[in-house]
Amino acid sequence: MRALPGWLARWVCLAQHLPLVQPVTQLRDPATCRYTLNPSGGAFAYTGGALSMSVATDSDCSWTSSASAPWIAITSGTGGSGNGSVAFSVAANSGGLARSGSVTVGFTTVSVTQVRDPATCRYSIDPAGASLPSGGGGGSITVSTASDCRWAVSVTSSWLVITSGSSGAFGSGSISWSAGSNTGPPRTAEILVSGQSFEVTQAGS
């Protein structure tokens, strides 16, 4: 075999003793990842429901999802890397109060709220009724209930008029009403407030 030139032999000898160069990959600091959820949470009826949220983040950002309450269940998207989606369901609210919880994906937390079952609301009115002379008149009714309970108002006869405090209000409030003059015989009608009856009697002419 032919001998190598002196300079080449020295290079080969040196190369044999040099350390191998290995590529180095450094992961990013997870704290620098940002996660955008769309929609950013949800509000649910007392009957419950489901929602799917898209997850937007960098491809090298990993994430997991979790719920803060047992009535919120993650149904898909428990974890991943980069863009993705998370779906969750909300159980029916059979309790007597509205409730709130959250879903967390990565470092982002969104709110989940649910109203109470309207059947659990209780209402009281004061006073319970009124008597008017034939010339007419009016008055007010105080409605007491929880802040997340909505009440409705109706009358049983057209001669009774609600002047303020219409249906759709939440929580305690008041109703004003009036009646015109009565040119006929005595009459009676009711103002109904979410099942509570306020009776108005009016003398005849």
C-alpha positions as CSV (number, residue, x, y, z in Angstrom):
1,M,0.0,0.0,0.0
2,R,1.3,3.4,-0.9
3,A,2.2,5.6,2.1
4,L,0.2,8.9,2.6
5,P,2.1,12.2,2.3
6,G,3.3,13.5,5.7
7,W,0.8,16.4,5.9
8,L,-2.2,14.2,5.0
9,A,-1.1,11.6,7.5
10,R,-0.9,14.2,10.3
11,W,-4.4,15.5,9.3
12,V,-5.9,12.0,9.4
13,C,-4.3,11.4,12.8
14,L,-5.7,14.7,14.2
15,A,-9.2,14.1,12.8
16,Q,-9.3,10.7,14.5
17,H,-8.9,12.4,17.9
18,L,-11.3,15.3,17.3
19,P,-14.7,15.0,19.1
20,L,-17.8,14.4,17.0
21,V,-20.0,17.5,16.5
22,Q,-23.6,16.7,17.5
23,P,-26.6,19.0,16.8
24,V,-28.2,20.6,19.8
25,T,-31.9,21.3,20.1
26,Q,-33.2,23.6,22.8
27,L,-36.9,23.7,23.7
28,R,-38.6,27.1,24.3
29,D,-39.6,28.2,27.7
30,P,-43.2,27.0,28.1
31,A,-44.0,30.2,30.0
32,T,-43.6,32.1,26.7
33,C,-46.5,30.1,25.0
34,R,-49.8,31.9,24.5
35,Y,-53.1,30.3,23.9
36,T,-56.2,31.9,22.3
37,L,-59.6,30.2,22.7
38,N,-62.6,30.9,20.5
39,P,-65.2,31.4,21.7
40,S,-63.8,32.5,25.0
41,G,-66.1,30.6,27.3
42,G,-69.9,30.2,27.4
43,A,-73.2,30.9,29.1
44,F,-75.7,28.0,29.4
45,A,-79.3,27.5,30.1
46,Y,-80.3,25.5,33.1
47,T,-80.9,22.5,30.8
48,G,-77.1,22.3,30.0
49,G,-75.5,22.0,26.7
50,A,-72.1,21.6,24.9
51,L,-69.5,23.9,23.3
52,S,-66.4,23.5,21.2
53,M,-63.6,26.0,21.3
54,S,-60.7,26.3,18.8
55,V,-57.2,26.5,20.3
56,A,-54.6,28.8,18.6
57,T,-51.0,28.7,19.6
58,D,-47.5,28.1,18.2
59,S,-46.6,24.7,16.8
60,D,-44.0,24.1,19.6
61,C,-46.4,24.9,22.4
62,S,-48.0,21.9,24.1
63,W,-51.2,22.1,26.2
64,T,-53.7,20.2,28.3
65,S,-57.3,21.1,29.1
66,S,-59.2,20.8,32.4
67,A,-62.5,21.8,34.0
68,S,-62.9,23.4,37.4
69,A,-66.2,21.8,38.4
70,P,-67.7,18.3,38.2
71,W,-70.7,19.6,36.2
72,I,-68.3,20.6,33.4
73,A,-66.9,17.6,31.4
74,I,-64.1,17.8,28.8
75,T,-65.4,15.5,26.0
76,S,-62.5,15.9,23.5
77,G,-59.2,17.7,23.2
78,T,-57.7,16.8,26.6
79,G,-54.3,17.8,25.2
80,G,-52.1,18.5,22.2
81,S,-49.5,20.7,20.6
82,G,-50.0,23.7,18.4
83,N,-53.5,24.5,17.0
84,G,-56.4,22.3,18.0
85,S,-59.8,22.2,19.6
86,V,-61.4,21.5,23.0
87,A,-65.0,20.4,23.5
88,F,-66.9,20.3,26.8
89,S,-70.4,19.6,28.0
90,V,-72.4,21.2,30.9
91,A,-74.8,19.1,32.9
92,A,-78.4,20.3,33.7
93,N,-78.6,22.5,36.7
94,S,-81.1,20.9,39.1
95,G,-80.0,23.0,42.1
96,G,-81.5,26.2,43.4
97,L,-78.8,28.6,42.4
98,A,-77.0,29.8,39.3
99,R,-73.4,28.5,39.1
100,S,-70.1,29.4,37.5
101,G,-66.9,27.5,36.7
102,S,-64.1,27.5,34.2
103,V,-62.2,25.6,31.5
104,T,-58.4,26.0,31.3
105,V,-56.3,25.3,28.2
106,G,-52.6,25.8,28.6
107,F,-52.3,29.0,30.6
108,T,-55.6,30.4,29.4
109,T,-58.8,30.1,31.6
110,V,-62.3,31.0,30.3
111,S,-65.5,31.3,32.2
112,V,-68.5,28.9,32.1
113,T,-71.8,30.1,33.6
114,Q,-75.2,28.5,34.0
115,V,-78.5,29.9,35.2
116,R,-80.6,28.3,37.8
117,D,-83.8,26.3,37.0
118,P,-86.6,28.8,37.0
119,A,-88.8,26.3,38.8
120,T,-86.6,26.7,41.9
121,C,-87.4,30.5,42.2
122,R,-89.7,31.7,44.9
123,Y,-91.7,35.0,44.8
124,S,-93.6,37.1,47.4
125,I,-95.5,40.3,46.9
126,D,-96.6,43.0,49.3
127,P,-99.3,44.1,49.8
128,A,-101.6,41.3,48.7
129,G,-104.4,43.5,47.3
130,A,-106.1,46.9,47.2
131,S,-109.6,48.4,47.2
132,L,-110.5,51.4,45.1
133,P,-113.4,53.9,45.1
134,S,-115.5,54.2,41.9
135,G,-113.4,57.2,40.9
136,G,-110.3,55.0,40.3
137,G,-106.8,55.2,41.7
138,G,-103.6,53.2,41.7
139,G,-100.8,51.9,43.8
140,S,-97.6,49.8,43.8
141,I,-96.6,46.3,44.6
142,T,-93.2,45.2,46.0
143,V,-91.8,42.0,44.5
144,S,-89.2,40.0,46.5
145,T,-87.2,37.2,45.0
146,A,-83.6,36.1,44.4
147,S,-81.3,38.3,42.2
148,D,-81.2,35.6,39.4
149,C,-84.9,35.0,39.3
150,R,-87.0,36.7,36.5
151,W,-90.6,37.5,37.1
152,A,-93.5,38.1,34.8
153,V,-96.6,40.4,35.2
154,S,-100.0,40.1,33.7
155,V,-103.6,41.4,34.5
156,T,-106.9,39.5,34.3
157,S,-108.9,42.5,33.1
158,S,-108.2,45.4,30.8
159,W,-109.4,48.1,33.3
160,L,-106.3,47.4,35.3
161,V,-103.2,49.0,33.8
162,I,-99.5,48.3,34.6
163,T,-97.7,51.6,34.5
164,S,-94.2,50.5,35.4
165,G,-92.4,47.2,36.3
166,S,-93.2,45.2,33.2
167,S,-92.3,41.5,32.7
168,G,-88.7,40.4,32.3
169,A,-87.1,42.0,35.4
170,F,-84.6,40.1,37.5
171,G,-84.5,40.1,41.3
172,S,-86.6,42.2,43.7
173,G,-88.4,45.2,42.3
174,S,-91.7,47.0,42.2
175,I,-94.8,47.3,40.0
176,S,-97.0,50.4,39.7
177,W,-100.6,50.1,38.5
178,S,-103.7,52.2,38.0
179,A,-107.4,51.9,37.3
180,G,-109.8,54.5,35.8
181,S,-113.2,55.4,37.1
182,N,-115.9,52.7,37.2
183,T,-119.3,53.7,35.9
184,G,-120.8,50.3,36.3
185,P,-121.3,47.8,39.1
186,P,-118.5,46.8,41.5
187,R,-115.7,44.8,39.9
188,T,-112.7,42.7,40.7
189,A,-109.5,41.8,38.8
190,E,-106.1,40.5,39.6
191,I,-102.5,41.4,38.9
192,L,-100.5,38.1,38.6
193,V,-96.8,38.2,39.4
194,S,-95.1,34.9,38.6
195,G,-97.9,32.9,40.3
196,Q,-98.6,35.4,43.1
197,S,-102.1,37.1,43.0
198,F,-102.7,40.8,43.8
199,E,-106.5,41.3,43.9
200,V,-108.0,44.7,43.2
201,T,-111.6,45.5,44.0
202,Q,-113.4,48.7,42.9
203,A,-116.6,50.1,44.0
204,G,-119.4,50.8,41.5
205,S,-121.0,54.1,40.7
